[in-house]
Amino acid sequence: MKNVREATSGHRLIEAAESSVNKVLGNVSHRIDEAVRSGKVEQAFDKAQETVTSGAEGVRKLVTRKSTDETSTGDKSK
């Protein structure tokens, strides 16, 4: 049962990451379109990079928190 919970938890993490990346890509696409129309391509790419970095930081915090929770409780089923 423990392995099933771990797989489910990992699956949810992957689904969340995929959803976040797709959202970011959608935002990037929209911003590129706006940037091309307004002539502000460099600013759009800077914002896209900030968004990706911010998203990665969020995933790192989630993974670190999950890892810390498992280590502190000795429970790998979370």
C-alpha positions in Angstrom: 0.0 0.0 0.0 2.9 2.3 0.8 4.2 2.1 -2.8 0.8 2.9 -4.2 0.6 6.1 -2.1 4.1 7.1 -3.1 3.3 6.6 -6.8 0.1 8.5 -6.4 1.9 11.3 -4.7 4.6 11.4 -7.4 1.9 11.3 -10.1 0.2 14.3 -8.5 3.5 16.2 -8.3 4.1 15.5 -12.0 0.6 16.5 -12.9 1.0 19.8 -11.0 4.3 20.5 -12.6 2.9 19.8 -16.1 0.0 22.1 -15.4 2.2 24.8 -14.2 4.6 24.5 -17.2 1.6 24.6 -19.6 0.2 27.7 -17.9 3.6 29.4 -18.2 4.0 28.4 -21.8 0.5 29.9 -22.5 1.5 33.1 -20.7 4.8 33.3 -22.6 3.0 32.8 -26.0 0.6 35.6 -25.1 3.3 37.9 -24.0 5.4 37.2 -27.1 2.4 38.1 -29.3 1.9 41.4 -27.3 5.6 42.1 -27.5 5.8 41.7 -31.2 2.9 44.1 -31.6 4.3 46.6 -29.3 8.0 46.2 -30.2 9.0 45.2 -26.6 10.3 41.7 -27.3 13.3 41.9 -24.9 10.9 42.9 -22.0 8.6 40.0 -22.9 11.5 37.5 -22.8 12.8 39.0 -19.5 9.3 38.5 -18.0 9.1 35.0 -19.4 12.4 34.1 -17.8 11.2 35.6 -14.4 8.0 33.5 -14.7 9.9 30.3 -15.3 12.3 31.0 -12.5 9.5 31.8 -10.1 7.7 28.6 -11.1 10.8 26.6 -10.6 11.3 28.1 -7.1 7.7 27.1 -6.2 8.4 23.5 -7.3 11.7 23.5 -5.3 9.8 24.7 -2.2 7.2 22.0 -2.7 9.7 19.2 -3.2 11.9 20.5 -0.3 8.9 20.7 2.0 7.7 17.2 1.0 11.2 15.9 1.5 11.5 17.6 4.9 8.1 16.3 6.0 9.1 12.7 5.1 12.5 13.1 6.9 11.1 14.6 10.1 8.3 12.1 10.5 10.0 9.1 9.0 6.9 8.6 6.9 7.5 8.2 3.2 3.8 7.8 2.4 3.1 11.5 2.2 
